[in-house]
Every structure is written in C-alpha cells, then in structure tokens.
Amino acid sequence: MAMISSSLIPCGQFKTTYAADTTMFLTPASRNWCIAGILLAAASPLVLSNYLLALLIQIGFYGIAALGLNILVGCTGQISLGHAAFFGFGAFASAWLNNTFGVPVLLAIPLAGVMTTLLGLLFGIPAGRLKGLYLAIATFASQFILEDFFARANWFTGGSSGAMANPISLFGYEVGGDKGFFYVVLVFVVVMYVLGTNLLRTRDGRAFVAVRDHYLSAEVMGINLTKYRILSFGISSFYAGVGGALYGHYLGYVSAEGFTILLSIQFLGMIIIGGMGSVMGTLMGTAFMVLLPEATEAAVSTVKHFTGDIPALTSALAYIKEATIGLAIVLFLIFEPDGLVHRWRLIKSYWKLYPFSY
C-alpha cells in the first residue's frame, strides 16, 4: 500500500527530466494546497484568539527544532538525546548577542543558529566513530554537560537568574503580542522548512539517506561517513538554535530549567509520532505533541463537569499530561511506527481509489 500511495499521480502528469522528477511538489495541486495553507495561516490572527495563536507559535518554534532532529535521526540514522540542550543554547546565544553586543534580534536569531551549529559540530565529532547505544550515551552526556554550563556560565546565561530576551523590533517598531510574533514565527517556519525540503533533494541529502539505510554500502559508493555524520549534527543544531532563539524572544526570559532531558524526549516523540524522515510529518507530530496536553486538560475538565471536583484528579493533572505523552509515543511505536504522515498518505490513497478496494 505504501508503494501505491507514493505513485498515485494524476493522469497527464509526466516527468521527462530528472529535474522535474525531483521537484519539491509532485503535482501542481499539492503546490497550490501548500500555498493555500500558508495564506490561511497568515490570515488566522484575524479570527483566532490569543490562546490559539500562542499554541500555533509553540508549534512553530518547536517544529523548527524538531525538523533539525528529524534530519539527524530520521534521515541520517543517528540518534540524539540532547536536542533540548542545543535548543536552549540557541535561546541563550540570541539573548547574549542582543544584550551584550547590541545585535538586532532579527539578526541575532540566525546568528544564534550559527553558534549552535559550531557547538553541534564539536559534539558531533564522536558521531564519526560511534553509533547505536554508544552514540546515544554520548549525546545523553552532552545534555548534562550543557545543563551544567547553563548553570555556571553567568557571563553567557545569567546562571541561576537566567537571562532577559528582548522583543523583536522591526524598523524601529516593537513586534509585541501574539499576533505580531506569530508572523515572525510563520516566516521562519516557511523558510526553514523550504530549506529542509530542498536539503533532502540535494547530493548531501541523498548521502544522509544512504548513510541511514546502509552505511557500509554508502562507504563503498564513496560517501565519507565521518563527514556526513558530523554535518548532520551541525545542521540539526542549526535548526535547534533558531527554534530556541524564537522560543526565548517569545517568552522574553530564558532559564536553564526549561531545557531538561524531558524536552529532549518530547522532541523525539514529535518525530516518532509525525513520521521519521518526513518534513511534513515533523510538523504534524509537533502539532500533535503541543495539542495533546491541551486536549488532556480539556478531557479532565469535562470529567470534572460531570462528576464534580475531584482533588486527586486535579492535583495529578500535570502527571496525567506527561503519562499521556509517553502513552502516545508507545502506542504509535506499536500500531503506527511510520507516524501520522503514513496514515495521511493511506487516507489520500483510499479516496483516490474509492470505491475500488485495491
């Protein structure tokens, strides 16, 4: 069924060149739907409340960071249990550049991504020689090394006091509120996701996939395993840094307590639920993970509405949210290991083949 779903192209759509076969969109219809989705998102602040806009903003900056992790894990076959630390480094780096050197926030955000890239390349050096469990332990160590750095580097992070992150200003006007910041995040999401999609169409992107599928065959074909493993860590860190910088300037304050191992696991959950190696699946998984706690809280509120206030249920709400996230990851690994994007492709294939059963 997966082969069918990937080859259901409307009649008359013929590809006569290699360039046409590797376009970003398989059909003009898919391109038009994507443009319509962006325009619809751009119009959403006109009708949505600040609460819903805040959720969309979270999906935006978490989605950028999760895409970097998906390039590393889903496309290259590496593993990282320290993604939240690089996410936090990007937040601190952008605030540091702005507060210390007066770099404009819009310029500090990509520069923070570059700084996080250099850090990712440094920590990615062991990836050239490690794989599997040993690589997981190495990245796990990077999480705690950076957490300790955040707590001790007062000159960079403010230590236990944290650091203030100034709001974004454009042409002298401060971009304040959820509505203004939503458009900033939307622009970054579109740019970063277009870059990510194009990356997977390049020679380097195909090399990442070759390393993931069979590293021995990739090495026989002349692919430098060490180079591409380290490069994937650098690219992943760049996305984490940009997402973290947006996160910091959205909150206005950055503290080391927000970048724990739990957040790293949530990033892994985003790409597992959305679909490993899929750009669109990354955004779907991020939306699922951001909205799941809200849906859990709504369900608990509904239960309380019919049963009355249950103190034990109210006090356990935070733990219920965490347990729901863990349960969702386990259920997806068991019943839908290819993620939401695979289910979406099956649904599209079903309607294209309806009413036939094949």
C-alpha positions as CSV (number, residue, x, y, z in Angstrom):
1,M,0.0,0.0,0.0
2,A,2.9,2.4,0.7
3,M,4.2,1.9,-2.9
4,I,0.7,2.7,-4.2
5,S,0.3,5.8,-2.1
6,S,3.6,7.2,-3.3
7,S,2.8,6.6,-7.0
8,L,-0.8,7.8,-7.3
9,I,-0.1,10.8,-9.6
10,P,-3.0,12.1,-11.7
11,C,-3.1,11.1,-15.4
12,G,-1.3,13.5,-17.6
13,Q,1.5,14.4,-15.1
14,F,4.5,13.2,-17.0
15,K,8.1,13.8,-15.9
16,T,10.5,14.0,-18.8
17,T,13.7,15.2,-17.0
18,Y,15.5,14.4,-13.8
19,A,15.0,17.9,-12.5
20,A,11.2,17.6,-13.0
21,D,11.2,14.3,-11.1
22,T,12.9,15.9,-8.1
23,T,10.7,18.9,-7.7
24,M,9.5,19.9,-4.2
25,F,5.9,19.2,-5.1
26,L,4.8,16.1,-7.0
27,T,1.8,17.8,-8.6
28,P,0.6,21.4,-9.2
29,A,-2.3,20.6,-6.9
30,S,0.0,19.8,-4.0
31,R,1.8,23.0,-4.6
32,N,-1.4,25.0,-4.6
33,W,-2.7,23.3,-1.4
34,C,0.6,24.3,0.3
35,I,0.3,27.9,-0.8
36,A,-3.3,28.0,0.3
37,G,-2.3,26.6,3.7
38,I,0.3,29.3,4.2
39,L,-2.2,32.0,3.2
40,L,-4.7,30.5,5.6
41,A,-2.2,30.5,8.4
42,A,-1.3,34.1,7.6
43,A,-5.0,35.1,8.0
44,S,-5.5,33.1,11.2
45,P,-4.6,36.0,13.6
46,L,-7.6,37.9,12.2
47,V,-10.0,35.3,13.6
48,L,-8.2,33.3,16.3
49,S,-7.8,34.2,20.0
50,N,-4.5,34.9,21.6
51,Y,-4.7,31.5,23.3
52,L,-4.9,29.6,20.0
53,L,-2.2,31.9,18.5
54,A,0.1,31.0,21.4
55,L,-0.4,27.3,20.6
56,L,0.4,28.0,16.9
57,I,3.5,29.9,17.9
58,Q,4.6,27.0,20.0
59,I,4.0,24.6,17.1
60,G,6.2,26.9,15.0
61,F,9.4,27.2,17.1
62,Y,9.1,23.6,18.3
63,G,8.5,22.4,14.8
64,I,11.7,24.1,13.5
65,A,13.8,22.4,16.2
66,A,12.1,19.1,15.6
67,L,12.8,19.3,11.9
68,G,16.5,19.5,12.7
69,L,16.2,16.4,14.9
70,N,14.4,14.6,12.1
71,I,17.2,15.4,9.7
72,L,19.6,13.9,12.1
73,V,17.6,10.8,13.3
74,G,15.1,10.2,10.6
75,C,17.2,11.0,7.5
76,T,20.8,10.1,8.7
77,G,20.0,7.3,11.2
78,Q,21.9,9.0,14.0
79,I,20.5,9.5,17.5
80,S,20.5,12.4,19.9
81,L,19.2,12.6,23.4
82,G,20.5,16.1,24.0
83,H,18.5,18.1,21.5
84,A,16.9,20.2,24.2
85,A,20.3,21.4,25.3
86,F,21.1,22.8,21.8
87,F,17.6,24.3,21.7
88,G,18.4,26.1,25.0
89,F,21.9,27.1,23.8
90,G,20.2,28.9,20.8
91,A,17.9,30.8,23.2
92,F,20.8,31.9,25.4
93,A,23.0,32.7,22.5
94,S,20.5,35.0,20.8
95,A,19.8,36.9,24.1
96,W,23.5,37.2,24.7
97,L,24.3,38.6,21.3
98,N,21.5,41.1,21.7
99,N,22.2,42.2,25.3
100,T,26.0,42.2,25.1
101,F,26.8,43.4,21.6
102,G,23.5,45.1,20.7
103,V,22.9,42.9,17.7
104,P,19.3,43.4,16.4
105,V,17.1,40.5,17.4
106,L,16.2,39.5,13.9
107,L,19.9,39.2,13.1
108,A,20.7,37.6,16.4
109,I,18.3,34.7,15.8
110,P,20.1,33.3,12.7
111,L,23.5,34.1,14.3
112,A,22.4,32.1,17.4
113,G,21.7,29.2,14.9
114,V,25.3,29.5,13.6
115,M,26.7,29.5,17.1
116,T,24.7,26.4,17.9
117,T,25.9,24.8,14.7
118,L,29.5,25.2,15.7
119,L,28.7,23.7,19.1
120,G,26.8,20.8,17.4
121,L,29.8,20.1,15.1
122,L,32.0,19.9,18.2
123,F,29.7,17.5,20.0
124,G,29.1,15.7,16.7
125,I,32.8,14.7,16.3
126,P,32.2,11.4,18.3
127,A,29.4,10.6,15.9
128,G,32.1,9.9,13.3
129,R,33.2,6.9,15.2
130,L,30.2,5.9,17.3
131,K,26.8,4.5,16.5
132,G,23.8,2.9,18.2
133,L,23.8,2.8,22.0
134,Y,27.3,4.3,22.3
135,L,26.2,7.4,20.3
136,A,23.0,7.7,22.4
137,I,25.1,7.7,25.6
138,A,27.5,10.3,24.1
139,T,24.6,12.6,23.2
140,F,23.0,11.9,26.6
141,A,26.2,13.2,28.2
142,S,26.0,16.4,26.0
143,Q,22.7,17.2,27.6
144,F,24.1,17.2,31.1
145,I,27.3,18.9,30.1
146,L,25.3,21.8,28.6
147,E,22.9,21.9,31.5
148,D,25.9,22.4,33.8
149,F,27.3,25.0,31.5
150,F,24.0,26.9,31.6
151,A,24.0,26.9,35.4
152,R,27.6,28.1,35.8
153,A,28.3,30.5,32.9
154,N,26.9,33.7,34.4
155,W,28.5,35.7,31.7
156,F,26.5,33.9,29.0
157,T,23.3,32.6,30.6
158,G,23.0,34.7,33.8
159,G,23.4,31.5,35.8
160,S,20.6,30.6,38.1
161,S,19.0,34.0,37.5
162,G,18.5,33.4,33.8
163,A,18.7,36.0,31.0
164,M,16.3,38.5,29.6
165,A,15.4,38.2,25.9
166,N,14.3,41.5,24.3
167,P,11.3,41.6,22.0
168,I,11.8,41.8,18.3
169,S,11.8,45.2,16.7
170,L,11.5,46.0,13.1
171,F,12.2,49.4,11.5
172,G,12.0,50.9,15.0
173,Y,8.7,49.3,15.8
174,E,8.5,46.7,18.5
175,V,6.8,43.5,17.4
176,G,4.7,42.8,20.5
177,G,1.9,40.5,21.3
178,D,1.0,37.1,20.0
179,K,-0.3,38.5,16.7
180,G,2.9,40.2,15.7
181,F,5.1,37.4,16.9
182,F,3.0,34.9,15.0
183,Y,4.0,36.4,11.7
184,V,7.7,36.4,12.6
185,V,7.5,32.7,13.5
186,L,5.5,31.9,10.4
187,V,8.2,33.4,8.2
188,F,10.9,31.4,9.9
189,V,8.9,28.2,9.7
190,V,8.3,28.7,5.9
191,V,12.0,29.5,5.3
192,M,13.4,26.7,7.4
193,Y,11.0,24.1,6.1
194,V,11.7,25.1,2.5
195,L,15.4,24.8,3.2
196,G,14.9,21.4,4.9
197,T,12.9,20.1,2.0
198,N,15.5,21.3,-0.6
199,L,18.3,19.9,1.5
200,L,16.9,16.3,1.2
201,R,16.8,16.8,-2.6
202,T,20.5,17.7,-2.9
203,R,23.5,15.4,-3.1
204,D,24.2,15.9,0.6
205,G,20.6,15.0,1.5
206,R,20.8,11.8,-0.6
207,A,24.1,11.0,1.2
208,F,22.3,11.3,4.6
209,V,19.7,8.8,3.5
210,A,22.4,6.4,2.2
211,V,24.2,6.6,5.5
212,R,20.9,5.8,7.3
213,D,19.9,2.9,5.0
214,H,23.2,1.1,4.9
215,Y,26.4,2.8,6.0
216,L,28.6,0.1,4.5
217,S,27.1,0.4,1.1
218,A,27.3,4.2,1.4
219,E,31.0,3.9,2.2
220,V,31.6,1.6,-0.8
221,M,29.9,4.3,-3.0
222,G,32.5,6.8,-1.8
223,I,30.4,8.6,0.8
224,N,32.5,9.9,3.6
225,L,30.7,8.6,6.7
226,T,32.5,10.8,9.2
227,K,31.9,13.9,7.2
228,Y,28.2,13.4,6.8
229,R,27.5,12.2,10.3
230,I,29.2,15.3,11.7
231,L,27.5,17.5,9.1
232,S,24.1,16.1,10.1
233,F,24.8,17.1,13.7
234,G,25.7,20.6,12.7
235,I,22.5,21.1,10.6
236,S,20.4,19.6,13.3
237,S,21.9,22.0,15.8
238,F,21.3,25.0,13.5
239,Y,17.6,24.2,13.4
240,A,17.6,23.7,17.2
241,G,19.4,27.0,17.7
242,V,16.9,29.0,15.5
243,G,13.9,27.4,17.2
244,G,15.4,28.1,20.6
245,A,16.1,31.7,19.8
246,L,12.5,32.2,18.7
247,Y,11.4,30.5,21.9
248,G,13.5,32.8,24.1
249,H,12.4,36.0,22.5
250,Y,8.8,34.9,22.6
251,L,8.9,34.3,26.3
252,G,11.1,37.3,27.0
253,Y,13.1,35.4,29.6
254,V,15.4,32.3,29.3
255,S,16.1,30.0,32.2
256,A,18.1,26.8,32.3
257,E,15.3,24.9,34.0
258,G,13.3,24.8,30.7
259,F,15.8,22.6,28.7
260,T,15.8,19.3,30.5
261,I,16.1,15.7,29.3
262,L,12.3,15.6,29.3
263,L,12.2,18.2,26.5
264,S,14.7,16.1,24.5
265,I,12.4,13.1,24.8
266,Q,9.4,15.2,23.7
267,F,11.4,16.2,20.6
268,L,12.0,12.5,19.9
269,G,8.3,11.9,20.4
270,M,7.4,14.6,17.9
271,I,9.4,13.0,15.1
272,I,8.3,9.5,16.0
273,I,4.6,10.4,16.0
274,G,4.8,12.6,12.9
275,G,7.0,10.2,10.9
276,M,10.7,9.6,10.7
277,G,12.4,11.2,7.8
278,S,9.4,13.2,6.7
279,V,9.3,17.0,6.6
280,M,5.5,17.3,6.6
281,G,5.3,14.6,9.3
282,T,7.6,16.7,11.6
283,L,5.0,19.5,11.6
284,M,2.2,17.0,12.1
285,G,4.0,15.4,15.1
286,T,4.8,18.7,16.6
287,A,1.2,19.8,16.4
288,F,0.1,16.5,18.0
289,M,2.5,16.9,20.9
290,V,1.7,20.5,21.6
291,L,-2.1,20.0,21.4
292,L,-2.1,16.7,23.3
293,P,-1.7,18.2,26.8
294,E,-4.4,20.8,26.0
295,A,-6.7,18.0,24.9
296,T,-5.9,16.1,28.1
297,E,-6.7,19.1,30.2
298,A,-10.0,19.6,28.4
299,A,-10.9,15.9,28.9
300,V,-10.2,16.2,32.7
301,S,-12.3,19.4,32.8
302,T,-15.1,17.5,31.1
303,V,-14.9,14.7,33.6
304,K,-14.9,17.2,36.5
305,H,-18.0,18.9,35.0
306,F,-20.0,15.7,35.3
307,T,-18.5,14.2,38.5
308,G,-17.7,17.3,40.4
309,D,-14.3,18.5,41.7
310,I,-12.0,15.5,42.5
311,P,-9.0,16.8,44.3
312,A,-6.8,13.8,43.5
313,L,-7.6,14.2,39.8
314,T,-6.8,17.9,39.9
315,S,-3.5,17.5,41.7
316,A,-2.4,14.7,39.3
317,L,-3.2,16.7,36.1
318,A,0.5,17.5,35.4
319,Y,1.5,13.9,35.8
320,I,-1.5,12.8,33.7
321,K,-0.3,15.0,30.9
322,E,3.2,13.5,31.0
323,A,1.8,10.0,31.1
324,T,-0.4,10.7,28.1
325,I,2.6,11.9,26.1
326,G,4.5,8.7,27.0
327,L,1.5,6.5,26.2
328,A,1.0,8.2,22.8
329,I,4.7,7.5,21.9
330,V,4.4,3.8,22.9
331,L,1.1,3.4,21.0
332,F,2.5,4.9,17.9
333,L,5.6,2.8,18.0
334,I,3.3,-0.3,18.3
335,F,0.4,0.5,16.0
336,E,1.7,3.2,13.6
337,P,5.5,3.1,13.6
338,D,5.6,5.2,10.3
339,G,3.8,8.0,12.0
340,L,0.9,10.3,11.2
341,V,2.3,11.1,7.7
342,H,1.9,7.5,6.7
343,R,-1.7,7.4,7.9
344,W,-2.3,10.6,5.9
345,R,-0.9,9.0,2.8
346,L,-3.1,6.0,3.2
347,I,-6.2,8.2,3.6
348,K,-5.3,10.1,0.4
349,S,-4.8,6.8,-1.4
350,Y,-8.1,5.4,-0.1
351,W,-10.1,8.4,-1.6
352,K,-8.2,8.3,-4.8
353,L,-9.0,4.6,-5.2
354,Y,-12.6,4.7,-3.9
355,P,-14.8,2.8,-4.5
356,F,-12.3,0.1,-5.5
357,S,-10.6,-1.9,-2.8
358,Y,-7.1,-2.1,-4.4
